[in-house]
Amino acid sequence: MNELLGLAGLVMVILVGSAVCSGVEAAILTVNPLKVHELAGRPHPPRGARSLQLLKNRLGRALAVLVICNNAFNIFGSLMLGSYAGWVFHNQGIDGIALPLFSVGLTVLVILLGEILPKSLGSSAALPLSLASAASVALLLKLLLPLVVVLEWLMPAITAENELATDEEEIRLLARLGSQKGQIEADEAAMIGKVFQLNDMTARDLMVPRVAAPTLAGHAELADLRDHLLGNAAPWWVVLGEEVDEVLGVASREHLLTALLTGQGGSSVASHTEQVEFVPEMIRADRLLTAFRRSNHSVRVVVDEFGAFVGLIGADVVLAVLAGWWRPRSTVPAESP
């Protein structure tokens, strides 16, 4: 009877050892590397986060150690257990049918309780399980390092380091899936897509072309432009000089109307201009948005490769792309005084 109890205890050891190795392997393999990177980068990371990050960076080594341990239980342990079971059953006088039944039963238990179930549980609780086991796996890796080095020499693929990287298409896909699952709002997912759209657009795509851009002659007096300023709600005007493509600067409609109300109608438009930055027409919209953020001006004059004035662009247009409000502008010329 004691021999049968000992046999049952050894079966439990084999099953538990196999289950632990399988569950930890599935957890470390499926845990989100971005989440691990974020946890390890915290000022006070959770216990095991940095060890887990090292294991994820050299995932081949970690998996090699876990596979070695798992197969030690599944194969070597089962063989030794089968020999011991044959001896026990012989002593009990039941070796005729008991040994084949024991072999079949042990195989089924190893498959179900040592592989399928723990891997399912490990995948569903990947983060807490991998954090809890990271330090033990790292220690086991150090103990088995000579064997792992030999395996790396025989199979160089194990030595490959896993780089944490992603691309635009993957982020778009994750945002779409997150929206479908309800984890992020639909408008948030759409805005993520619009951010990447900025990289594919240039100032030429978004600008108000020169023929439609609001312009004023620098020598004109404000009093003569009163009706024109009141009839056009453009917030910024490009002030032009005598020469072709000579841009003196920009003037805000608010500032010009204020000057009229304060009795400065006899002054020229040029005296109310503000210095403006010029941007090439092929500059990407994402870089243009960064330029707006670093400056107080919310408008830029767009020039071509020869420095000629070709259009006007404001920060509101770039932000409208992010919000999904932007539509191609009409190129119908605006009236000018």
C-alpha positions in Angstrom: 0.0 0.0 0.0 2.9 2.4 0.8 4.4 1.6 -2.6 1.1 2.7 -4.3 1.0 5.9 -2.3 4.6 6.6 -3.2 3.7 6.0 -6.9 0.7 8.4 -6.6 3.0 11.0 -5.0 5.5 10.7 -7.9 2.7 11.1 -10.4 1.7 14.3 -8.7 5.3 15.6 -8.8 5.5 14.9 -12.6 2.1 16.6 -13.3 2.8 19.6 -11.1 6.3 20.1 -12.5 5.0 19.8 -16.1 2.1 22.1 -15.4 4.3 24.8 -13.9 6.8 24.7 -16.8 4.0 24.8 -19.4 2.1 27.6 -17.7 5.1 29.8 -17.2 6.3 29.2 -20.7 2.9 30.3 -22.1 2.8 33.3 -19.8 6.2 34.6 -20.8 5.6 33.9 -24.4 2.3 35.8 -24.6 2.8 38.7 -22.2 2.7 42.0 -23.9 6.3 43.3 -24.4 5.1 46.9 -24.5 3.5 46.5 -21.1 6.6 44.8 -19.7 8.7 47.7 -21.1 6.4 50.2 -19.4 6.5 48.4 -16.1 10.2 48.0 -16.1 10.7 51.7 -16.9 8.8 53.0 -13.8 10.7 54.6 -11.0 9.5 51.9 -8.7 8.8 48.9 -11.0 6.8 45.9 -9.7 8.8 42.9 -8.4 10.0 40.8 -11.3 9.4 43.5 -14.0 13.1 44.1 -14.8 13.9 40.4 -14.7 11.0 39.7 -17.0 12.2 42.4 -19.4 15.6 40.8 -19.6 13.9 37.4 -20.3 11.8 39.0 -23.1 14.8 40.5 -24.7 16.5 37.1 -24.9 13.3 35.1 -25.3 15.1 32.2 -27.0 17.2 31.5 -23.9 14.2 31.7 -21.6 12.1 29.3 -23.7 15.1 26.9 -24.1 15.4 26.6 -20.3 11.6 26.1 -19.8 11.5 23.5 -22.6 14.4 21.6 -21.1 12.7 21.5 -17.7 9.3 20.6 -19.1 10.7 17.7 -21.1 12.7 16.5 -18.1 9.3 16.1 -16.4 7.3 14.8 -19.4 9.8 12.4 -21.0 12.6 11.5 -18.5 10.2 11.6 -15.5 7.6 9.5 -17.3 10.1 6.9 -18.3 11.5 6.6 -14.8 8.0 6.6 -13.4 7.0 3.8 -15.8 9.9 1.7 -14.6 9.0 2.3 -11.0 5.4 1.6 -11.7 6.3 -1.8 -13.3 8.3 -2.7 -10.2 5.4 -1.7 -7.8 2.8 -3.5 -9.8 5.0 -6.6 -10.0 5.3 -6.6 -6.2 1.6 -6.1 -5.8 0.9 -9.0 -8.2 -1.2 -6.8 -10.6 1.4 -6.2 -13.4 -0.7 -7.9 -16.1 -3.2 -5.2 -16.9 -2.3 -2.4 -14.5 0.9 -1.2 -16.2 -0.8 -0.6 -19.7 -3.7 1.2 -18.0 -1.3 3.2 -15.9 0.7 4.3 -19.0 -2.5 5.3 -20.8 -3.8 7.2 -17.8 -0.5 9.0 -17.2 -0.3 10.1 -20.8 -3.8 11.5 -20.7 -3.1 13.3 -17.4 0.1 14.8 -18.7 -1.6 16.1 -21.9 -4.6 17.5 -20.0 -3.2 18.6 -16.7 0.4 19.1 -17.7 0.0 20.8 -21.0 -3.4 22.0 -22.2 -4.9 23.4 -19.0 -1.8 25.2 -17.6 -1.0 26.8 -21.0 -4.6 28.1 -21.2 -4.3 29.5 -17.7 -0.9 30.9 -18.3 -2.1 32.7 -21.4 -5.1 34.2 -19.6 -3.1 35.4 -16.6 0.1 36.1 -18.6 1.2 39.3 -16.8 0.9 38.3 -13.1 2.2 34.8 -13.7 5.2 36.0 -15.7 6.0 38.7 -13.1 5.8 36.1 -10.3 8.0 33.6 -12.1 10.5 35.9 -13.8 13.1 35.8 -11.0 13.0 32.0 -10.7 13.3 31.5 -14.4 16.3 34.0 -14.5 18.0 32.0 -11.7 17.3 28.7 -13.5 18.8 30.3 -16.6 22.0 31.1 -14.8 22.2 27.5 -13.4 21.7 26.0 -16.9 23.8 28.6 -18.7 26.5 26.1 -19.8 23.9 23.9 -21.4 22.2 26.8 -23.0 25.5 28.1 -24.5 26.0 24.7 -26.1 22.5 24.8 -27.5 23.2 28.3 -28.9 26.3 27.1 -30.6 24.4 24.2 -32.2 21.3 26.4 -33.0 22.3 30.1 -33.5 18.6 31.2 -33.7 18.4 30.9 -29.9 20.9 33.8 -29.5 18.7 36.3 -31.4 17.6 39.3 -29.4 14.0 40.5 -29.6 13.8 44.2 -30.4 10.8 46.2 -29.1 9.4 47.8 -32.3 6.2 48.5 -34.1 5.1 50.3 -37.2 2.3 52.5 -38.4 0.2 49.7 -39.8 0.3 47.8 -36.5 -0.7 50.8 -34.5 -3.6 51.5 -36.9 -4.7 47.9 -36.5 -4.5 48.0 -32.7 -6.6 51.1 -32.6 -9.2 49.6 -34.9 -9.4 46.4 -32.8 -9.5 48.5 -29.6 -12.4 50.4 -31.0 -14.3 47.3 -32.0 -13.8 45.8 -28.6 -14.9 48.9 -26.9 -11.6 49.5 -25.1 -11.1 52.9 -26.7 -13.6 55.3 -28.2 -14.3 55.3 -31.9 -13.4 59.0 -32.3 -10.1 58.3 -30.5 -9.3 55.5 -32.9 -10.2 57.8 -35.9 -7.9 60.5 -34.5 -5.0 58.1 -34.3 -5.5 57.4 -38.0 -5.6 61.1 -38.7 -2.3 61.6 -36.9 -0.6 59.2 -39.3 -2.4 61.0 -42.2 -0.5 64.2 -41.4 2.7 62.5 -42.3 1.3 61.9 -45.8 0.2 65.5 -46.4 2.1 68.6 -47.2 1.5 72.3 -46.8 0.7 72.4 -50.5 -2.3 70.0 -49.8 -3.7 72.1 -47.0 -2.8 75.7 -47.8 -5.1 78.4 -49.2 -3.7 78.9 -52.7 -2.4 82.4 -53.6 -5.3 83.1 -55.9 -7.7 82.5 -53.0 -5.6 83.8 -50.1 -6.7 87.1 -48.5 -4.1 89.8 -49.5 -3.7 93.5 -49.0 -1.5 96.1 -50.7 1.0 97.4 -48.2 0.7 101.0 -49.4 -3.1 101.1 -49.1 -4.7 103.2 -46.3 -6.8 101.5 -43.7 -9.7 103.9 -44.3 -10.0 102.8 -47.9 -10.2 99.1 -46.9 -12.8 99.5 -44.2 -15.7 97.9 -46.2 -13.4 95.1 -47.5 -12.2 94.2 -44.0 -15.7 94.2 -42.6 -17.0 92.0 -45.5 -14.3 89.4 -45.3 -13.9 87.3 -42.1 -10.4 86.0 -42.9 -8.4 86.2 -39.6 -5.1 86.9 -41.3 -4.1 88.9 -44.4 -0.9 88.7 -46.4 0.5 92.1 -47.0 2.2 92.6 -50.3 4.7 95.1 -51.5 5.4 96.8 -54.8 7.5 94.0 -56.3 6.1 90.7 -57.5 6.0 88.1 -54.8 7.2 90.7 -52.3 5.6 89.7 -49.0 6.0 92.3 -46.3 4.4 90.3 -43.6 1.0 89.4 -42.3 -1.7 91.5 -40.5 -4.5 90.3 -38.3 -8.0 91.4 -39.1 -8.6 92.1 -35.4 -5.5 94.4 -35.3 -6.5 96.3 -38.4 -10.1 96.8 -37.3 -8.8 98.0 -33.9 -6.6 100.5 -35.6 -9.6 101.8 -37.6 -11.7 102.3 -34.4 -8.9 104.2 -32.7 -8.6 106.7 -35.5 -5.6 105.3 -37.4 -7.5 105.1 -40.7 -4.9 107.3 -42.4 -2.1 104.9 -41.7 -0.9 102.3 -44.3 -1.4 98.6 -44.0 2.4 98.1 -44.1 2.7 99.9 -40.7 0.5 97.3 -39.1 2.2 94.2 -40.4 3.8 91.5 -38.3 6.8 89.4 -39.2 5.8 86.0 -40.5 7.7 82.7 -41.1 7.9 81.2 -44.5 7.6 77.5 -45.1 8.2 75.4 -48.2 5.2 74.0 -49.9 6.5 70.4 -49.6 6.9 70.5 -45.8 5.0 67.7 -44.1 2.0 68.6 -42.1 3.2 66.9 -38.9 6.4 69.0 -39.0 4.3 72.1 -39.7 2.2 71.4 -36.6 5.3 71.2 -34.5 6.5 74.5 -35.9 3.2 76.1 -34.9 3.6 74.8 -31.4 7.0 76.5 -31.0 5.7 79.9 -32.2 3.2 82.4 -31.2 2.0 82.9 -34.8 -0.8 80.6 -36.0 -0.2 81.4 -39.7 2.6 80.7 -42.2 3.2 82.0 -45.7 3.9 79.1 -48.1 6.6 79.5 -50.8 7.8 77.3 -53.6 11.4 76.2 -54.4 12.1 79.6 -55.9 10.9 81.5 -52.9 7.7 82.7 -54.6 4.5 83.2 -52.6 2.1 80.4 -53.4 -0.3 80.2 -50.5 -1.2 80.7 -46.8 -1.7 78.1 -44.1 -2.9 78.4 -40.6 -2.7 76.1 -37.6 -6.5 75.7 -37.6 -6.3 73.8 -40.9 -3.8 71.2 -39.5 -5.9 70.8 -36.4 -9.0 70.3 -38.6 -7.3 67.4 -40.2 -6.8 65.7 -36.8 -10.5 66.4 -36.0 -11.7 65.1 -39.3 -13.2 68.4 -40.3 -10.9 69.3 -43.1 -12.1 69.3 -46.7 -10.2 70.4 -49.8 -10.6 74.1 -50.2 -12.1 75.8 -53.2 -9.7 77.6 -55.5 -12.2 80.4 -56.4 -10.3 83.7 -56.3 -11.3 86.1 -53.5 -12.0 89.7 -54.3 -9.2 92.1 -53.6 -9.3 95.9 -53.3 
